[in-house]
């Protein structure tokens, strides 16, 4: 297990594009969890991690975005993201982007070593074993591809969820199978993506859980959209919102309730 520095760890929160644009409550929940775990949290000026450009083969744009990220997070002990996808890009692929650049490769390596997905950081680095939160209902958890395969995030969110009062965790079938989002994949290969998320939605519903959780907003938006189109009552939330006890916001993809 990595060792946290003495004193208050200085954490730079990488909010992610989707959280910033579509679900800011996830960022606030992540900050709350980190602060309650004893961290000093800041959100430096930031932009995209570069993953869409990287996956589309635009290495030049991906490098430019990576340089901005490296510079923004240099002052911090850690970069933490409520997204296995973005954290995986920074931790696993920045080094690849600068493999032939002796000036930026050491900086990419240094940032990669300090980069973590949120639940992994809480459990593996800070040693958090439980959270003070309540969520009345049954949930099932989707293991997002990048978090699971690039960062080894699987047991960490489940460990924390088991400490949430009122929550019952039910494992769906094929929890580790892709939801079909894959960023630009869902746009380029809509028919294939639709078939994949259709199977994922079937497994979610079959679990009997009333809520599906995950650590990546892209996956959650994709699954929530399919469940809604199918008329299923299962709702979707980011795991950080539940762990932080911040579930006043409507579930993902659902309209805000008007005050009476």
Long-range contacts (C-beta under 8 A, 24 or more apart in sequence): 1-124, 1-125, 1-127, 2-124, 2-125, 3-125, 4-77, 4-125, 4-126, 5-77, 8-38, 8-39, 8-40, 9-38, 9-39, 9-40, 9-77, 9-78, 9-125, 9-126, 10-39, 10-40, 10-42, 10-75, 10-76, 10-77, 10-78, 11-39, 11-40, 11-41, 11-42, 11-76, 11-77, 11-78, 11-79, 11-80, 11-121, 12-42, 12-43, 12-44, 12-72, 12-73, 12-75, 12-76, 12-78, 12-79, 12-80, 13-41, 13-42, 13-43, 13-80, 13-81, 14-46, 14-49, 14-69, 14-73, 14-79, 14-80, 14-81, 14-83, 14-86, 14-87, 14-90, 15-43, 15-46, 15-81, 15-82, 16-49, 16-81, 16-82, 16-83, 16-86, 16-217, 17-47, 17-48, 18-83, 18-217, 18-218, 18-221, 19-82, 19-83, 19-217, 22-217, 22-221, 23-217, 23-238, 23-249, 23-252, 25-241, 25-246, 25-249, 26-82, 26-217, 26-238, 26-240, 26-241, 27-82, 28-244, 28-246, 29-82, 29-238, 29-240, 29-241, 29-243, 29-244, 29-246, 30-80, 30-82, 30-118, 30-240, 30-244, 32-244, 32-246, 33-118, 33-122, 33-131, 33-240, 33-243, 33-244, 34-80, 34-118, 34-121, 34-122, 36-131, 36-132, 37-122, 37-126, 37-128, 38-126, 39-126, 42-76, 44-72, 44-73, 44-75, 44-76, 45-72, 46-72, 46-73, 49-86, 49-89, 49-90, 50-89, 50-97, 51-85, 51-86, 51-89, 51-93, 51-183, 52-183, 52-184, 54-89, 54-93, 54-97, 55-183, 55-184, 55-185, 56-184, 59-97, 62-97, 63-97, 63-98, 66-90, 66-94, 66-97, 66-98, 66-108, 67-104, 69-94, 69-111, 70-94, 70-104, 70-107, 70-108, 70-111, 73-111, 73-114, 74-107, 74-111, 76-114, 77-114, 78-114, 78-115, 78-116, 78-121, 78-125, 79-111, 79-114, 79-115, 79-116, 80-115, 80-116, 80-117, 80-118, 80-121, 81-115, 81-116, 81-117, 81-118, 82-117, 82-118, 82-215, 82-217, 82-238, 82-240, 83-117, 83-118, 83-147, 83-215, 83-216, 83-217, 84-117, 84-144, 84-145, 84-146, 84-147, 84-148, 84-150, 84-151, 84-153, 84-215, 84-216, 85-144, 85-145, 85-146, 85-147, 85-183, 85-216, 85-218, 87-115, 87-116, 87-117, 87-146, 87-147, 87-151, 88-117, 88-146, 88-147, 88-150, 88-151, 89-146, 90-115, 91-115, 91-116, 91-150, 91-151, 92-150, 92-151, 116-151, 117-147, 117-151, 117-153, 117-215, 118-215, 118-240, 119-153, 119-156, 119-157, 119-160, 119-215, 119-239, 119-243, 120-147, 120-151, 120-152, 120-153, 120-156, 122-156, 122-160, 123-155, 123-156, 123-159, 123-160, 124-156, 128-160, 129-159, 129-163, 130-160, 130-163, 131-160, 131-163, 131-164, 131-243, 131-244, 131-245, 132-245, 133-163, 133-164, 133-165, 133-242, 133-243, 133-244, 133-245, 134-164, 134-165, 134-166, 134-167, 134-245, 135-164, 135-165, 135-166, 135-167, 135-211, 135-242, 135-245, 135-247, 136-166, 136-167, 137-166, 137-167, 137-168, 137-209, 137-210, 137-211, 138-167, 138-168, 138-169, 138-170, 138-208, 138-209, 138-210, 138-211, 139-167, 139-168, 139-169, 139-170, 139-209, 139-210, 139-211, 139-212, 139-213, 139-242, 140-169, 140-170, 140-171, 140-172, 140-175, 140-204, 140-207, 140-209, 140-211, 140-212, 140-213, 141-169, 141-171, 141-172, 141-175, 141-212, 141-213, 141-214, 141-239, 142-172, 142-175, 142-179, 142-200, 142-204, 142-212, 142-213, 142-214, 142-219, 142-220, 142-223, 143-175, 143-176, 143-214, 144-179, 144-214, 144-215, 144-216, 144-219, 145-178, 145-182, 146-216, 147-215, 147-216, 148-176, 153-215, 157-213, 157-215, 157-239, 157-243, 160-239, 160-243, 161-213, 161-239, 161-242, 161-243, 164-242, 164-243, 167-242, 170-207, 170-208, 170-209, 171-207, 172-203, 172-204, 172-206, 172-207, 172-209, 172-212, 173-203, 173-206, 173-207, 174-199, 174-200, 174-203, 175-203, 177-203, 179-214, 179-219, 179-222, 179-223, 180-222, 181-216, 181-218, 181-219, 181-221, 181-222, 183-218, 186-222, 193-222, 194-226, 197-222, 197-223, 197-225, 197-226, 198-226, 200-226, 201-226, 201-227, 201-230, 201-232, 204-232, 204-234, 205-232, 205-234, 209-234, 210-234, 210-235, 211-235, 211-236, 211-237, 211-242, 211-251, 212-236, 212-237, 213-237, 213-238, 213-239, 213-242, 214-238, 214-239, 215-239, 215-240, 217-252, 220-252, 221-252, 221-253, 224-251, 224-252, 224-253, 225-253, 228-253, 228-254
